[in-house]
Amino acid sequence: MTASRREAQNDPARRARLKELVGLHTRPVIASVLDRPHLEAFIESSAQFCFLAQTDLIELETAIARIHDRPRKVVFVNIDSIVGLAQDRGGVDYLARLGADGLLTTRGSLIPRAQEAGLLTVQKLFITDRSNIQRGVAAVHGAKPDLLQLMPAPVLPFVAGHEIMRIRPVVASGFVTSPTEVEAALSHGAVAVSTSTPKLWEYEHASEQRTRPQPSRE
């Protein structure tokens, strides 16, 4: 681990944000916020976490500020889907200046910089078949995100015993539209799910019913 990355892991603001992830124990559904109606619904919901995506750059600062107007709301910005925002060091630093809590990306190269900037990190990985799982394992080992988003969620029963489920706490995403599908993902090893179905954002699970792996602080 580089000196700058060690400093990032000891950054008080980032460590405080890591502690917020404990909320996933009882509120394991992360809201996927894709448009203005979703934003309004998330703000009014009891959900604590959101993945903010498909937002224009000119609206991003206002969206983050509105989310933070509500206590304990945590926003991860999908840097890959913000129109007008570069997916590079400058884009990462801009998100940090806007007050984003975290960053979501498929680009492993952005993870270390985001952590140095004090952001929580989620690396997004699509599993299309068994042949790309090992490449995914190598990518996650290299990037060391705080959370790993696996898509699509229905693939989890086929990889539940695989190393990919043990490297980092897993957020299952894609095709999660009912409480039954939330429970299925959690039962196969995910610590949380993300979904754009607002009715699921109120889902609550008692933490004592399940022991979850904790986000890494390497």
Stockholm file with secondary structure:
# STOCKHOLM 1.0

chainA/1-218         MTASRREAQNDPARRARLKELVGLHTRPVIASVLDRPHLEAFIESSAQFCFLAQTDLIELETAIARIHDRPRKVVFVNIDSIVGLAQDRGGVDYLARLGADGLLTTRGSLIPRAQEAGLLTVQKLFITDRSNIQRGVAAVHGAKPDLLQLMPAPVLPFVAGHEIMRIRPVVASGFVTSPTEVEAALSHGAVAVSTSTPKLWEYEHASEQRTRPQPSRE
#=GR chainA/1-218 SS CCHHHHHHHTCHHHHHHHHHGGGGGTCCEEEEECSHHHHHHHHHSSCCEEEECSCBHHHHHHHHHHHHTSTTCEEEEEGGGCBTCCSSHHHHHHHHHHTCSEEEESCTTHHHHHHHTTCEEEEEEECCSGGGHHHHHHHHHHHCCSEEEEECGGGHHHHTTSGGGTSSCEEEESSCCSHHHHHHHHHTTCSEEEESCGGGTTCCCCGGGCCCCCCCCC
#=GC SS_cons         CCHHHHHHHTCHHHHHHHHHGGGGGTCCEEEEECSHHHHHHHHHSSCCEEEECSCBHHHHHHHHHHHHTSTTCEEEEEGGGCBTCCSSHHHHHHHHHHTCSEEEESCTTHHHHHHHTTCEEEEEEECCSGGGHHHHHHHHHHHCCSEEEEECGGGHHHHTTSGGGTSSCEEEESSCCSHHHHHHHHHTTCSEEEESCGGGTTCCCCGGGCCCCCCCCC
//
